Every structure is written in C-alpha cells, then in structure tokens.
Amino acid sequence: MIRLSKNQRDLFAKGSVDLANVVAGAMVFGQFISGNFAGTGVIVLGIAIAGIFYLVAYRFSKPSIFSP
C-alpha cells in the first residue's frame, strides 16, 4: 500500500477537485453553451463522474485513521 504524506494527500485532493470541475464543465455545461444537446445520459454521466472525483477529494483531504 502506498503511504502518502499530508502534503501529498492535500495536493491529490486539490487535483481531484480541479478534475471534477473540468469534467462537469465539459460534459454538463458544455452542452448548454454549444447548443448541441447530447442527451440526459451525458448530463447524468458527467454529474456522476464529477461526484466521484469530489468524493475522492473529500476522502483524501480528511485525516486517515491509519496515518501516523
């Protein structure tokens, strides 16, 4: 198992939030800006992927019970 320091976990969490924002912008808001509506499936998928990245960021930003 990889052990990350507090700084590494914080950096990974910030990167995950940035990635979630890019996914939400590309898959959800991009449809409305471009005017080409791809369907509700793409919107749901974009929200789900962004939500997963937000949860990963939350998981890495809080202290772990296994960290020293």
PEMOLIN-V765133 format. One record per pair of residues at least 4 apart in sequence whose C-alpha atoms are under 8 Angstrom apart, sorted by the first residue. I is the first residue (numbers start at 0). GAP is how many residues later the second one is. If there is no record, write none. Layout:
i = <I;I>
gap = <GAP;GAP>
This chain:
i = <3;3;4;5;6;7;8;8;8;9;9;9;10;11;11;11;12;12;12;12;12;12;12;13;13;14;14;15;15;15;15;15;16;16;16;16;17;18;18;18;19;19;19;19;19;19;19;20;20;21;22;22;22;22;22;23;23;23;23;23;24;24;25;25;26;26;26;26;26;27;27;27;27;27;28;29;30;30;30;30;31;31;37;38;39;40;41;42;43;44;45;46;47;48;49;50;51;52;53;54;55;56;57;62>
gap = <4;5;4;4;4;4;4;51;52;4;50;51;4;4;45;48;4;43;44;45;46;47;48;4;43;4;42;4;37;38;40;41;4;36;37;40;4;4;31;34;4;29;30;31;32;33;34;4;29;4;4;5;23;26;27;4;5;22;23;26;4;5;4;5;4;15;16;18;19;4;14;15;18;19;4;4;4;5;6;7;4;5;4;4;4;4;4;4;4;4;4;4;4;4;4;4;4;4;4;4;4;4;4;4>
